[in-house]
């Protein structure tokens, strides 16, 4: 689900890359066991910014 769209993305040097960028979110996943690893697709364009976990 796209939750936000921006006309650019920030670059590490402080500049802007003028490319439309989407921010995605998914529904929380309810796990019955603690994960020991995460396998991502073989996509060099994929950027993973954060994975969060906690007890509810």
PARO-458019 format. One record per residue (C-alpha): x, z, y; residue number from 1; chain; residue in one letter. Coordinates in nm, 4 decimals, m for minus. Each point is the difference from the previous one (the first is absolute). Layout:
BEGIN
<site <X Z Y> NUM 'A' 'A'>
...
//
This chain:
BEGIN
<site <0.0000 0.0000 0.0000> 1 'A' 'X'>
<site <0.1434 m0.0925 0.3420> 2 'A' 'X'>
<site <m0.0369 0.2992 0.2326> 3 'A' 'X'>
<site <0.1869 m0.1391 0.3020> 4 'A' 'X'>
<site <0.1576 m0.3214 0.1263> 5 'A' 'X'>
<site <0.2719 m0.0317 0.2633> 6 'A' 'X'>
<site <0.1353 m0.3143 0.1719> 7 'A' 'X'>
<site <0.3608 0.1080 m0.0726> 8 'A' 'X'>
<site <0.2128 0.2420 m0.1983> 9 'A' 'X'>
<site <0.2842 0.2153 0.1247> 10 'A' 'X'>
<site <0.3575 m0.0887 m0.0912> 11 'A' 'X'>
<site <0.2643 0.2564 m0.0878> 12 'A' 'X'>
<site <0.1980 m0.0854 0.3161> 13 'A' 'X'>
<site <m0.2953 0.0823 0.2255> 14 'A' 'X'>
<site <m0.1277 m0.3548 0.0493> 15 'A' 'X'>
<site <m0.3185 m0.1675 m0.1152> 16 'A' 'X'>
<site <m0.0528 m0.2620 m0.2685> 17 'A' 'X'>
<site <m0.2948 m0.2087 0.1234> 18 'A' 'X'>
<site <m0.1812 m0.0399 m0.3306> 19 'A' 'X'>
<site <m0.3524 0.1185 m0.0766> 20 'A' 'X'>
<site <0.0306 0.3137 m0.2104> 21 'A' 'X'>
<site <m0.2677 0.1709 m0.2088> 22 'A' 'X'>
<site <m0.0125 0.3683 m0.0941> 23 'A' 'X'>
<site <m0.1602 0.0581 m0.3390> 24 'A' 'X'>
<site <m0.1492 0.3053 m0.1668> 25 'A' 'X'>
<site <m0.1420 0.0683 m0.3406> 26 'A' 'X'>
<site <m0.2231 0.2689 m0.1379> 27 'A' 'X'>
<site <0.1802 0.3047 m0.1379> 28 'A' 'X'>
<site <0.0761 m0.0129 m0.3708> 29 'A' 'X'>
<site <m0.0970 0.3015 m0.2055> 30 'A' 'X'>
<site <0.2670 0.0635 m0.2636> 31 'A' 'X'>
<site <m0.0287 0.2189 m0.3062> 32 'A' 'X'>
<site <0.3792 0.0061 m0.0511> 33 'A' 'X'>
<site <0.3020 0.0090 0.2315> 34 'A' 'X'>
<site <0.1498 m0.3489 0.0394> 35 'A' 'X'>
<site <0.3653 m0.0360 m0.0967> 36 'A' 'X'>
<site <0.0519 m0.3472 0.1461> 37 'A' 'X'>
<site <m0.1695 m0.2694 0.2074> 38 'A' 'X'>
<site <0.0345 m0.3700 m0.0832> 39 'A' 'X'>
<site <m0.0377 m0.2419 0.2884> 40 'A' 'X'>
<site <m0.0669 m0.3735 m0.0252> 41 'A' 'X'>
<site <0.3017 m0.2325 0.0119> 42 'A' 'X'>
<site <m0.0667 m0.1061 0.3585> 43 'A' 'X'>
<site <0.2954 m0.0002 0.2403> 44 'A' 'X'>
<site <m0.2413 0.0012 0.2966> 45 'A' 'X'>
<site <m0.1632 0.3283 m0.1024> 46 'A' 'X'>
<site <0.0844 0.3000 0.2187> 47 'A' 'X'>
<site <m0.0786 0.3493 m0.1223> 48 'A' 'X'>
<site <m0.0143 0.2504 0.2833> 49 'A' 'X'>
<site <m0.1281 0.3128 m0.1669> 50 'A' 'X'>
<site <m0.1444 0.1519 m0.3100> 51 'A' 'X'>
<site <m0.1643 0.3379 0.0332> 52 'A' 'X'>
<site <m0.1085 0.2500 m0.2554> 53 'A' 'X'>
<site <m0.1340 0.3478 0.0019> 54 'A' 'X'>
<site <m0.2392 0.2462 m0.1535> 55 'A' 'X'>
<site <m0.3602 0.0122 0.1103> 56 'A' 'X'>
//
